[in-house]
Amino acid sequence: MTGPTPVVAPAGRAGAFWQRLRTGEMGSLPIAAVLVLICLVLQALNHSFLSSDNLVNLTQQSAATGIIALGVVLTLHLGQIDLSVGAVSGLAAAVVAVGSVSLGWPLTLAVLAALAAGLVVGLLYGLVYTRLRVPSFVFTLAGLLVVGGMQLRVLGETGSVNLPFQAWLVRFCQTAFLPQAVAWVVVAVVVGIYAASRLHDRSRRIAAELAAQSLGSVLLRVGVLAVVLGAAVGYLGTNRGVGAVFALFVGLVAVVDLVLRRTRWGRFVRAVGGDVEAARRAGVPVRRVLVSVFVACSTLAALGGVVAAGRLAAANQDTGAVDVTLTAVAAAVIGGTSMYGGRGSAWSALLGILIVQSISTGLTLLNLDLSVRYGVTGIVLAVAVVIDALQRRAREA
């Protein structure tokens, strides 16, 4: 005969909440709260910040670097880093522009060639790391210089190539927006998939006699997601709506998140990032996992470069500059991905780039120069790194 269910005292609930927050078990909720706080502060300083027109522009500007940051999230899952993602994106942009304009290739072929260039770079990185055990910091820094030189070589003496505004890539990145009805359907599908995933996880944990979230907690999370997405789509719809390129970015984030959480490859990535030796002893093909992640990172960087070329309708020597790498890495870390490996989410790329882009856009509206924007972003990054270190120490305690 079982006794009555114990009631957790309010102090106990507060202590449990603080423990989850201190060890980083709250997921993306604290990061989302920081994003909301930043937006409210910037709105208080400039009443145009949360206008639908500004938010549409903000999301459009986030897509290219956000895609690059998504690749950085994958490498950080392994406790590695790729410092050449900006240069790879610049090379990809140069290949698209020169191939389609100067050499007369079909634009689709030029885009595929750019993605192939990113894939080859990632494959070389993976082989160097797995065969020679050179630290990723070193060979990707060398790669930044080599790939940057290749970009200048591809662009040639002019140093800049413009894409025609009627090209499908330019139209997709600049003027294509989802019809409002389609955007609502996407919201319904995303919320439905999220709800099914959470309920499935809960049922599996209950069947395995493990601790599981209450049904009310799951439904609350699903409800919050539905309200946030619905409000965002409805508000952006009062202007031009959800940009197709931003929808592509969010779709990639959702796919990568699903792959990391639901596939064997995703479990292998987390295992290698958590403890390489333990993963090897458990039969995980560590070398193949490492190579595949470097390939995925460079390919996503190349895709980000393609999007950047379409967004600017040009490729030049400044495309994929060092600040692109710094912004992508900062977005991944600020979004909640641990630099120590094994922890984080694909959604870190989305939340992180929205925070970084919000800071940049908000301070621009305040007529503050680039030095202030870099300084504020650097402070936010430093705080994120310190929190990551403290959470790691709390988990190991």
LINMODA-V703921 format. One record per residue. N is the residue number from 1. RES is the residue in three letters. SS is DSSP state (helix for helix, strand for strand, loop for the rest). OMEGA is omega in whole degrees, -180 to 180 (999 if undefined). Layout:
# LINMODA-V703921
N & RES & SS & OMEGA
N & RES & SS & OMEGA
This chain:
# LINMODA-V703921
1 & MET & loop & -176
2 & THR & loop & 179
3 & GLY & loop & 180
4 & PRO & loop & 180
5 & THR & loop & -179
6 & PRO & loop & 179
7 & VAL & loop & -180
8 & VAL & loop & 180
9 & ALA & loop & 179
10 & PRO & helix & 178
11 & ALA & helix & 178
12 & GLY & helix & 178
13 & ARG & helix & 179
14 & ALA & helix & 179
15 & GLY & helix & 178
16 & ALA & helix & 178
17 & PHE & helix & -180
18 & TRP & helix & 179
19 & GLN & helix & 178
20 & ARG & helix & 179
21 & LEU & helix & -177
22 & ARG & helix & -178
23 & THR & loop & 177
24 & GLY & loop & -179
25 & GLU & loop & 180
26 & MET & loop & 178
27 & GLY & loop & -175
28 & SER & loop & -176
29 & LEU & helix & 178
30 & PRO & helix & 179
31 & ILE & helix & 177
32 & ALA & helix & 178
33 & ALA & helix & 177
34 & VAL & helix & 178
35 & LEU & helix & 179
36 & VAL & helix & -180
37 & LEU & helix & 179
38 & ILE & helix & -180
39 & CYS & helix & 180
40 & LEU & helix & 179
41 & VAL & helix & -180
42 & LEU & helix & 176
43 & GLN & helix & 178
44 & ALA & helix & -180
45 & LEU & helix & 179
46 & ASN & loop & -173
47 & HIS & loop & 178
48 & SER & loop & -172
49 & PHE & loop & -177
50 & LEU & loop & 174
51 & SER & loop & -178
52 & SER & helix & -180
53 & ASP & helix & -180
54 & ASN & helix & -179
55 & LEU & helix & 175
56 & VAL & helix & 178
57 & ASN & helix & -179
58 & LEU & helix & -180
59 & THR & helix & 179
60 & GLN & helix & -179
61 & GLN & helix & -177
62 & SER & helix & -167
63 & ALA & helix & -174
64 & ALA & helix & -179
65 & THR & helix & 178
66 & GLY & helix & 177
67 & ILE & helix & 177
68 & ILE & helix & 179
69 & ALA & helix & 178
70 & LEU & helix & 175
71 & GLY & helix & 178
72 & VAL & helix & 178
73 & VAL & helix & -179
74 & LEU & helix & 180
75 & THR & helix & 178
76 & LEU & helix & 175
77 & HIS & helix & 179
78 & LEU & loop & -175
79 & GLY & loop & 180
80 & GLN & loop & 180
81 & ILE & loop & 175
82 & ASP & loop & -177
83 & LEU & loop & -177
84 & SER & loop & -175
85 & VAL & helix & 178
86 & GLY & helix & 179
87 & ALA & helix & 177
88 & VAL & helix & 178
89 & SER & helix & 177
90 & GLY & helix & 177
91 & LEU & helix & 179
92 & ALA & helix & 178
93 & ALA & helix & 179
94 & ALA & helix & 179
95 & VAL & helix & 179
96 & VAL & helix & -176
97 & ALA & helix & -178
98 & VAL & helix & -179
99 & GLY & helix & -176
100 & SER & helix & -176
101 & VAL & helix & -175
102 & SER & helix & -177
103 & LEU & loop & 176
104 & GLY & loop & 177
105 & TRP & loop & 168
106 & PRO & loop & -175
107 & LEU & helix & 179
108 & THR & helix & 178
109 & LEU & helix & 179
110 & ALA & helix & 178
111 & VAL & helix & 179
112 & LEU & helix & 178
113 & ALA & helix & 179
114 & ALA & helix & 178
115 & LEU & helix & 178
116 & ALA & helix & 178
117 & ALA & helix & 177
118 & GLY & helix & 179
119 & LEU & helix & -180
120 & VAL & helix & 179
121 & VAL & helix & 179
122 & GLY & helix & 178
123 & LEU & helix & 178
124 & LEU & helix & 178
125 & TYR & helix & -179
126 & GLY & helix & 180
127 & LEU & helix & 178
128 & VAL & helix & -177
129 & TYR & helix & -176
130 & THR & helix & -178
131 & ARG & helix & -174
132 & LEU & helix & -180
133 & ARG & loop & 174
134 & VAL & loop & -180
135 & PRO & loop & -177
136 & SER & helix & 178
137 & PHE & helix & -175
138 & VAL & helix & -173
139 & PHE & helix & 175
140 & THR & helix & 173
141 & LEU & helix & 174
142 & ALA & helix & 178
143 & GLY & helix & 177
144 & LEU & helix & -180
145 & LEU & helix & -178
146 & VAL & helix & -178
147 & VAL & helix & 176
148 & GLY & helix & 176
149 & GLY & helix & 177
150 & MET & helix & 178
151 & GLN & helix & 179
152 & LEU & helix & 179
153 & ARG & helix & -180
154 & VAL & helix & -179
155 & LEU & helix & 177
156 & GLY & loop & -173
157 & GLU & loop & -178
158 & THR & loop & 178
159 & GLY & loop & -179
160 & SER & strand & 178
161 & VAL & strand & -179
162 & ASN & strand & 175
163 & LEU & loop & 178
164 & PRO & loop & -176
165 & PHE & loop & 178
166 & GLN & loop & 179
167 & ALA & loop & -176
168 & TRP & helix & 180
169 & LEU & helix & 179
170 & VAL & helix & 179
171 & ARG & helix & 179
172 & PHE & helix & -175
173 & CYS & helix & -175
174 & GLN & helix & -168
175 & THR & loop & -179
176 & ALA & loop & 179
177 & PHE & strand & 180
178 & LEU & loop & 170
179 & PRO & loop & -174
180 & GLN & helix & 179
181 & ALA & helix & 179
182 & VAL & helix & 179
183 & ALA & helix & 178
184 & TRP & helix & 177
185 & VAL & helix & 178
186 & VAL & helix & 178
187 & VAL & helix & -180
188 & ALA & helix & -180
189 & VAL & helix & -179
190 & VAL & helix & 180
191 & VAL & helix & 179
192 & GLY & helix & 179
193 & ILE & helix & 180
194 & TYR & helix & -180
195 & ALA & helix & 180
196 & ALA & helix & -180
197 & SER & helix & -179
198 & ARG & helix & 180
199 & LEU & helix & 178
200 & HIS & helix & 177
201 & ASP & helix & -179
202 & ARG & helix & -179
203 & SER & helix & 179
204 & ARG & helix & -180
205 & ARG & helix & 178
206 & ILE & helix & 179
207 & ALA & helix & 179
208 & ALA & loop & 180
209 & GLU & loop & 176
210 & LEU & loop & 178
211 & ALA & loop & -178
212 & ALA & loop & 176
213 & GLN & loop & 176
214 & SER & loop & 180
215 & LEU & helix & 179
216 & GLY & helix & 179
217 & SER & helix & 179
218 & VAL & helix & -179
219 & LEU & helix & 177
220 & LEU & helix & 179
221 & ARG & helix & 179
222 & VAL & helix & 179
223 & GLY & helix & 179
224 & VAL & helix & 179
225 & LEU & helix & -179
226 & ALA & helix & -180
227 & VAL & helix & -178
228 & VAL & helix & -179
229 & LEU & helix & 180
230 & GLY & helix & 179
231 & ALA & helix & -179
232 & ALA & helix & -179
233 & VAL & helix & 180
234 & GLY & helix & -178
235 & TYR & helix & 178
236 & LEU & helix & 179
237 & GLY & loop & 175
238 & THR & loop & 176
239 & ASN & loop & 180
240 & ARG & loop & 179
241 & GLY & loop & -179
242 & VAL & loop & -180
243 & GLY & strand & -179
244 & ALA & helix & -178
245 & VAL & helix & 176
246 & PHE & helix & 176
247 & ALA & helix & 176
248 & LEU & helix & 179
249 & PHE & helix & -180
250 & VAL & helix & 177
251 & GLY & helix & 177
252 & LEU & helix & 178
253 & VAL & helix & -180
254 & ALA & helix & -180
255 & VAL & helix & 180
256 & VAL & helix & 178
257 & ASP & helix & 179
258 & LEU & helix & -180
259 & VAL & helix & -179
260 & LEU & helix & -175
261 & ARG & helix & -169
262 & ARG & helix & -177
263 & THR & loop & 178
264 & ARG & helix & 179
265 & TRP & helix & 179
266 & GLY & helix & 177
267 & ARG & helix & 177
268 & PHE & helix & 180
269 & VAL & helix & 180
270 & ARG & helix & -180
271 & ALA & helix & 180
272 & VAL & helix & 179
273 & GLY & helix & 180
274 & GLY & helix & -180
275 & ASP & loop & -176
276 & VAL & helix & -176
277 & GLU & helix & 178
278 & ALA & helix & 178
279 & ALA & helix & 179
280 & ARG & helix & 180
281 & ARG & helix & 179
282 & ALA & loop & 177
283 & GLY & loop & 179
284 & VAL & loop & 178
285 & PRO & loop & -170
286 & VAL & helix & -177
287 & ARG & helix & -180
288 & ARG & helix & 178
289 & VAL & helix & 180
290 & LEU & helix & 180
291 & VAL & helix & -177
292 & SER & helix & 180
293 & VAL & helix & 177
294 & PHE & helix & 177
295 & VAL & helix & -180
296 & ALA & helix & -179
297 & CYS & helix & -179
298 & SER & helix & 178
299 & THR & helix & 176
300 & LEU & helix & 176
301 & ALA & helix & 178
302 & ALA & helix & 178
303 & LEU & helix & 175
304 & GLY & helix & 177
305 & GLY & helix & 177
306 & VAL & helix & 179
307 & VAL & helix & 179
308 & ALA & helix & 178
309 & ALA & helix & 178
310 & GLY & helix & -179
311 & ARG & helix & -178
312 & LEU & helix & -176
313 & ALA & loop & -179
314 & ALA & strand & 170
315 & ALA & strand & 180
316 & ASN & strand & -176
317 & GLN & loop & 180
318 & ASP & loop & 178
319 & THR & loop & -179
320 & GLY & loop & 179
321 & ALA & loop & -175
322 & VAL & helix & -178
323 & ASP & helix & 175
324 & VAL & helix & 176
325 & THR & helix & -178
326 & LEU & helix & 180
327 & THR & helix & -179
328 & ALA & helix & 179
329 & VAL & helix & 179
330 & ALA & helix & -180
331 & ALA & helix & -179
332 & ALA & helix & -178
333 & VAL & helix & 179
334 & ILE & helix & 180
335 & GLY & loop & 174
336 & GLY & loop & 177
337 & THR & loop & -178
338 & SER & loop & 176
339 & MET & loop & -180
340 & TYR & loop & 176
341 & GLY & loop & 172
342 & GLY & loop & -178
343 & ARG & loop & 180
344 & GLY & loop & -177
345 & SER & loop & 175
346 & ALA & loop & 179
347 & TRP & helix & 175
348 & SER & helix & -180
349 & ALA & helix & -180
350 & LEU & helix & -179
351 & LEU & helix & -178
352 & GLY & helix & -178
353 & ILE & helix & 176
354 & LEU & helix & 177
355 & ILE & helix & -178
356 & VAL & helix & -179
357 & GLN & helix & 177
358 & SER & helix & 178
359 & ILE & helix & -178
360 & SER & helix & -179
361 & THR & helix & -178
362 & GLY & helix & -180
363 & LEU & helix & 174
364 & THR & helix & 177
365 & LEU & helix & 178
366 & LEU & loop & 179
367 & ASN & loop & 175
368 & LEU & loop & -173
369 & ASP & loop & -174
370 & LEU & helix & -178
371 & SER & helix & 179
372 & VAL & helix & 180
373 & ARG & helix & 178
374 & TYR & helix & -178
375 & GLY & helix & -180
376 & VAL & helix & 178
377 & THR & helix & 178
378 & GLY & helix & 179
379 & ILE & helix & 178
380 & VAL & helix & 178
381 & LEU & helix & 180
382 & ALA & helix & 178
383 & VAL & helix & 179
384 & ALA & helix & 180
385 & VAL & helix & 179
386 & VAL & helix & 179
387 & ILE & helix & 178
388 & ASP & helix & 180
389 & ALA & helix & 179
390 & LEU & helix & 178
391 & GLN & helix & 178
392 & ARG & helix & 179
393 & ARG & helix & 179
394 & ALA & helix & 179
395 & ARG & helix & -178
396 & GLU & helix & -178
397 & ALA & loop & 999
